[in-house]
Amino acid sequence: MPETAGPAPLLLLGPLLRHVDPVSATVWVETDRACEVTVLGRTARTFCVNGHHYALVVVEDLEPGSSTPYEVHLDDVRVWPPAQSPFPASRIRTAGRPGPFRLAFGSCRYATPTSVDVREQIPPDALDAFARRLLGMPEDEWPDALVLLGDQVYADEITPATRTWMAARRDLDEPPGAQAADFEEYTRLYAESWSDAEVRWLMSTIPSSMVFDDHEMIDDWNTSAAWRAEVTPTDWWKRRICGGLVTYWIYQHLGNLSPRELAENDTWQAIQASPDEDAGPMLDEMARAADEEPLTVRWSYVRHWGPARLVMVDTRAGRALEEADRKIVDDEEFAWVDAQVTQAVADGVDHLLIGTSLPWLLPHAVHDIERWNETLSVRHHGRLLGRLMEKLRQAADLEHWAAFEQSFERLGRTLLEVGRGERGRPPATALVLSGDVHHAYAAELVNPGGTESRIHQLTVSPLHNAAPHAIEIGFKLGWSRWARGLTGAMTRLARVRPSALQWRKHAGPFFGNELGELVLDGRDARFLLWATSRDEDGTEHFTQVLDTRLSATTRSSATLGA
């Protein structure tokens, strides 16, 4: 009997267009079995991790400023685009085209709209809505890049379907309960988040850059030394953190790397040398070391975008947490960040972008509370008041840059030196892009003065989630004068060291599901904000609610709707 061929491999997730520069691109996929993946004539063999199969295809020798449609073939069978796809062809658009550079960004996307519990009353998904908006736009108005600033999956807030699936494989009454416990459960979260048609098409066409926040691992991840002392000795933590970090490395971090960085990455090269071996044990060891010895893996990275430079900063995995010397970014990592900033200025960029999942400039009253909490936690460490401050820190998520005074001030000094021209020609803007806090706003550093660069905090969150009403009230009050007066009195009473940095709200706050967009044209910069809404009859809308210039001499903004 002649041997019959088995079924063709299936494309489970992707393609995701990841790193794109003027002459190359990387395309990520997940498949159901080992196979060869081909994109534009370039082929990569899948690699295996705990029985799952992935590939990252490096496409080189592209033309600068080009737009190239592509397909994905598995073992020479076309699997992308799907038959009868309603979407335009996926394409690789390299840097170098005329016109402004457009960057979309946001954070906090909880699963897909079809998988969440309708009783949660989550507003429409901004990422889905943005994909649908692009369908009716000329290609030259599409964004050049998409930046996702944390919480691409929620390991500690699962959907009803995932809870049922988890309950069939283990006892949810045992820790960690109804949360992701291992690699296999994390892979389901990514499948649930990235499988809807609109997001698949969007991420196949707009190159994406990503970074984690706490929910990819666990709520309050690395909040403090006390948190780590409580969590890490448990019998479930090692499997949890290894599952989270290994899947993050595969699904998010790998695509953040350029072809040159991939060639220099020891872990990636070891996988490429033995593609038929299961890389699970090796990646588990990488993840264990990254959790216990943060200097073994650098999660931060840089994106080069012509007039703009993005320095993406890991503010979660590499913290220094001893109470007497707390830093949101440890000294070695911050030295690396500082060097990248200096290089960007030396290269003459017009816009310096700092990506960090956690906002640097918060509403004033919230900033004061976090500084007050840290001061008392440090001063009374090991005593009753210190323990009470630690409980408050974890319960209220007081863990942003404001809760790490040394790091907050150090980033301020770096940006002031850039803005004053102490490191070379000042860029037109220095923009800190963040998410996490489930609302959107723009704030501007106003003192100390003497800067030629405009220094802004731009925060956009969530893409798909819902903020409790109490949080909405709290952040609205956080900008008010009377709340600032109250928290200012608290900080003075506690003898909190004041900061010389002063900022003011430029726009917002805005609540709901939102996506931000930067339009960079020469040395001009605009910030646009889009928000979703739903009528009583279920009709969904995606509306521009803000258009404000960030780089002009006059500080003007227009709120366009609610």
N, C-alpha and C positions, 0 to 999 in steps of 0.2 A: 504494500500500500504506500503511495507517495505521502510524504510528510506534509501536513496542512499547516499553514501559517496561523498563529494565534491572533486574537483580537488586537487591533491597533491600540497603541497607548493613548491615554486620555489626558487632556489638559485640565488640571484641577483648579489652579489659580494662575492669574496673570493672563497675558504678559504684563509685567510692570516695566515701564521705561524708567531707568534710574539715572545714573551719571551720564550727562551729555556735555561734551565740550565741542570746539569747532570741528574736530575731525574724527571723533569716536563717540560711542555710546555703549551702555550695557543694558541688556534685557533679561529680566528674571522670570522664571516660571517654576511652578510645581506640577509634577506629573504623577500618574498613578503607578508607574513602574519605570525601571531603567530603560533609557532610550537615548537616541541622539537628537538634539534640538538644533534646528537650523533657522537662522534669521539673516536674510540678505546674503545668502551664500556662505555665511560663517557658521560653523558647527561646534557645539560643545556637548560633551558627554554628561549625563546627569550624575550627581553624587548622591549617596544614600546616607540618611541620618535616622536611626531607629526605625527603619522600614519605610520611611518617607523619601521621596525622590525630588531633587531640585536641580536647576541648572542656571548658570549665569553666562549668557552669551556676550562676548566682547566683539562689537562691530567696529572695525577700524577703516581708515582710508575714506572717510566721508568728506564731502565738500563743505567748507565753511559757508554758512548762510544758506544752506540747502534745506529742502523739505522732501523727505524720501518716504513714500508709503512702504510698509513692510507686512509680511505674513510670517506666521510661525508654523514650521513643519516638525512633526515628531516622527522619526524614522521615515522621512520622505512623504508623510501624509499630512496635508494641510489641516490644521486644527484651529487656526485663527487667521482672519476673522471667521466667526461662525457663519454657517449658511443662512442666507436671508437676514443678515444683520441690518438693523435699522440705522446704524451709526456710520459716520464717515470712516474711511480707511484709517487704521492706526498709522502714525508716521513719526519719523525722527526728524526733528527740526533743530539743526545745529546753530550755534551762535554765529553772529556775523551778518545777520539780516539788518537792513535799514529800519529806522523807526525806534520808538521807545522800547525799553525792556520792561516786561510785565511779570510780576511775581504774585501769585496767590498764596495765602497762608492762613492757618488756623490750627486748632487742637481739639482734643477730647471728642472722639467719635465712638459712641456706644453702639456696636453691632450695626445691623442694617435695619431700615424701617420695617421690613416685613417680619423680622424675628423678635422684635421687642413686644412687651406686654402693652396692649392699647390702654390699659388702665393707668399706665405711667404718664400718659398725656404728653409725650415728648413732641415738640414741634417738628415740622418737616426737616429732613436731613439737608443741610446746606451744601454738602459735597455732591449729593445727587442733584440738587437744584442747580448747582453751578454747571454740572455736566450737561444738563438739559438746556441751559442758557447758551452754552457754546455751540450747540447744534445749529442755532439760527444765526451765528455770527461768522463773518469772514475769518479765514484762518489767520490772517495777519493781525487780528485783534485777540487771538487766543493768548493765554499767559505763556511765557517762556519757561516758567518753573513753578512747581508746587512745593511748599514747605509745610510739613506736618510736625507740629511742635509738642508732641507728647500725647500719651493716652490714645494710641491707635487701636488698642484693645483694652478691655476692662477685665482683668483677671479676678477681681473681687466683686463684680456686679454682673452676674450671668443672666442670660435670658431663660424663660421657662423651658424652652426646648433643650437647652444645654443642661439645665438642672436635671431634667428627666434622664438625659443621656448619661450624666455623671452618676446618678443614683443607680443606674443599671450596672455600673462597673465597680462601685465601692460604696462604703457606708458613709453617708454625708453627716452622720452624727459624730464622726471622728474628725479631728483636725486634719486639714484646714477647713472642713465643712464644705459648703456650697461655693467653693472658689477653686480656681485652677490649682491642681496639685502636682502636675508633672508635665513632661514634654508633650505627651499625647493630648492632654486636655488643652494645652496652649495652642496646639495646631488647629484645634476646632475653633478657637476664638478667632484666629486669623481667617479661617475659611468663612466663618460667619460674618466677619466685618468686610471682607474684600470680594465677596462673591456676587453682589448684585450687579446687574448689567451696566447701569450708568457709571458706577465707580470703576468697573473693569475697563470700560472704554476710556474713561478719563485718564486713568493711570497707565494705560497703554500708549497714550499720546502725549501727555504732559509729564516731563521728567520730574521725579519727586525726590526730595531730600527729607530725612526723618530723624527724630531723636526721641528717646524714651522719657517718660515721667514716671510717677509712682505706680499708677494703676496697671502698667504693663507687668509689674512684678507683684506689688501688694500696697495697699493704702499705707501711707506714712513711711514708705521705704526710706531708710537711712535718715529719719528725722533727727535722731540723737544717739549718743552712746548708750543711754538708758534703753532706748527702743531696741538697739541691736543686742544688748545684753539680755533682754527678755526674749527676743524672737529666735536668735541664731542657735541657742542650745536645744531647741525643740527637735523632736524626732522627725518632723515633717519639713523643716526648713530647707535642708540641702536639696531634696528633690524639687521643691518649689522654686528656689532661686536658680538652680541649674536648668530646669525646664524653661523658666522665663528668659534667662540670659542666652541660652542656646537658640531658642526660637527668635529672640530679638536679633541675634547675630545673623541668622539665616534670612529672616523675612525683612529685616529693616537695615541692619548695619552693612551687610555685604554690598548692597547697592549704593551705599554712600561713598564707596571707595572708587577712585579713578583707576584706569588700567595700570598706570604706573604704581599706585598704592597696592593694587591687587598683586602685582608682580613682586612687591617687597613684603607682602604679608605672609609670615611663616605658616600660620594656620591654613590659609587658603592654598598655599603652595603644597602643603602636606596632603590636603584633600585631593588636589589635582594630580598628585603623583600616584595616588592609589584610589581611583574613582570607584572601583568595584567593592572596596571595603566599606563597612559601615563606620561612618565617622562619629557616631554617637558617643562612644567612650572618650575619644580625644576631645570632643567639644564639651563634654561634661567636665573634664579636667580643666579646660580653658575657663569655663564658667565658674567652677569652684575657686580657682585662683583669682579670677576677677572680683569675686565677692569678698574674699579674704585679704587679697593683696591688690588693691586697685591699680597700682602702677604697672601691672602686668598687661593690661589692655587699655589702649586709648580709644574711647568712644567718640571724642570730639574730632572734628574734621573741618575742611575748608572747601568752599565752592567758589570758583572763579567765573564771573559772569560779565566780562567786558568792563563796563563802567562801574560795576558793583562787585563787592567781595563779601561773601557770607562766612563768618567764623562761627561754626556751630559748637556750643559749649555744653559738655556733659555736666549738669548740676545735681546729679543723683548718685552715681556709682562711686565717684572719687572724692567724696567729702572727707574733711578732717573733723571728727566729732567729739574729741575730748573737750569737756566744758570750758577749760581754761584757754583753749586755742581753737575754737570752732571756725571752720572755713567751709563755704559751700563748694569751693573748688580748691584743692590742696595746692601747696606752693609750686610743685613741679608742673602741675597742669596749668596753673595760672601763668607761669613763666612761658609755657608753650603758647597760650592764648595771646599773651602780650607780644610775643615774637611775631605771631601771625598778623596782629594788628599793625605792628611797625612795618612789616613787609608790605601789607596792603597800601599803607600811606606812601611808602617808597615807590610802589608801582604806579602811584598816581590815580588811585580809584576816586571816582566822584562821590560814591556812596558806600560807607562802611556799615555792614549789617552784622549785628551780634545776635545769633539765635540762642535762646535759652528757654526751656520749657516754663520756667518760673519767672514772673515779672520782677524786674529790678526796681522800678519806681511804682509803688502802690498808692492807693488813696491814703492821704496823710494820716488819718486816724488809725487805719489798719497798720501802716508802717510804725506808728508810735507804739501800738500795742505789742507788735512783734519785738521791737527794740526793748521795751519795758520787760517783756517776758524773758528775753535772753539775759538781760542784765541781772534780774533777780535770780534766775536759774543758776547763773555762774557764781554770783556773790554768795548764795546760800546753798550751794551744791552739797548734798549729803545731809542737809538738815530739813526740817519739816516744810519750811516755806519753799525751799528748792524742789522738794518732791511734789508739792502742790503746783508749782510752776511747770514742772515736767508733765504732770497730768493735763494741765491746761494746754500746753504746747501740742500734745498729741491729739487731744479732743478737738481743738479748734484749728488744726493744721497750720500752726504758726512756724513756718519753715521756709519762707521765701528769702530772697536776698537780704531783706530787712532783718531777718532773724540771725544773720551771720554778719555782724558789724564789720569785721575785718575785710571780708570779701566785698560787701556793699561799697565801702569807701575805696577799696583798691580799684574796682571797676570804674568808679567815678573819677579817680585820679587819671586812669588810663584814657578815658574819653575826653577829659578836660585837656590833657596834654595833646591829644590828637586835634581837638577843636581849636586850640590856641596856636597850632603850627609848630609845636616843640619837637615833632617827629617828622616834619616835612610839610609839603603843601597840604593844608587842611582839606578834607573832603567837604562837599556841600552839606552832607548830612551824615550823622552817626545815629543809626536806628537800632534800638533793642527790640527784637521781635519775640513775643512770648504768648503763652496761653494760660491754661490751668484754672483760672479763677471764675470761669463760667459767666463772663460778661466781657464787653469790649469797651476800650477807651484809648485815648491818646493823651499822653502827658509830655510836657517839655521841661527840660532842665533850664532854669533861668538864672541861677546863682550858684557858684561864683560866675561872674561875667567874663568878658574879654575873649570869647570864642568866636571864630569865624564860621565854624560848623554849627548847624542846628542839631541839637541832641534831643532825641525823642524816645519815649517808651511807647510802643504800639502793641496792644494786647487784644487778641481775638480768641474767644472761647465761649461756648463749645460749637463744634460742627454739628454734633447730633447727641444731645443730652438735654437735661432740664435742671435748672438750679432751683433748690427749695426757695420758697418765698422769703424766708428769714434771711437767706444769703443775699437775695436781691435788695432787701431793705438795708442790710448791713453795709453793702458796698455803696449804695446811694448815700447813706449817712456818712460814710467814710470820707467823702469829699467836702462835707459841710463845715462851716466855720465853727459852729457850736460844738460839733463832735471833736474837731481838732483842738478846740480850747480845752475840752474835758481831758482828752488823752495827753495834751501838752502838760496839763497840770499833774497828771499821773507820772509822766516821765521826769518832771522836775522834782516831784516829791521823792521819787526813787533814785534821784541823782544819776539819771541816764546821761551818758556823754552825748551832747548834741552834735549833729552833723552840719558841716558848712554847706552841704548840697541842699538846694531849694528847687522845687519844681511846682508847676501848676498844671491843672487839667486843661488840655487843649480841645478835647471833644469827648462826649459821652457823659455818663456810662450808658451803654446800650445792652439790652437783655434779649435773650432768645437764641436761636441757632443762627450762626453768622459765619461769614467768610470775608477775610480782608484781602485787599489787592493794592500793591504798590505799582505805580507807573513812574518809571525813571527815564527821563529824557534829557540827556546831557547832564547838567548840574541841577536840573529841576526835578522835584519829587512830589508826587501826590499820593494821598492815602484815601482809598475808597473802601466803603464797608457795605456789605450786602447782608440782608436778613431774610429769613423765611417767615411765612405766616400761613394760617389756614382759616378760611371762612367757615361759617357754621354749616354750610352745605358740603364741606370737605374740599373745596377748591383750594389748591396750594399756590402761593405766590413767592417770588424771590425778588426783593425790592432793594434798590440802592438807597441807603439811609444816610450816607455821609460822603462828601467829596471835599477834602481839605488839602491845601498846599502845605508842604513841610519845609520847603527850602526858600520860599520867597522872603523878601525883606519884611513885607507886611504879613502879619499873622492872621490870616482869614480862613474861615471854614464855613461850610454850608451843610446844615442838617436837612436832608431831603425828604425824610419821612420816618414813620415809626414801624 
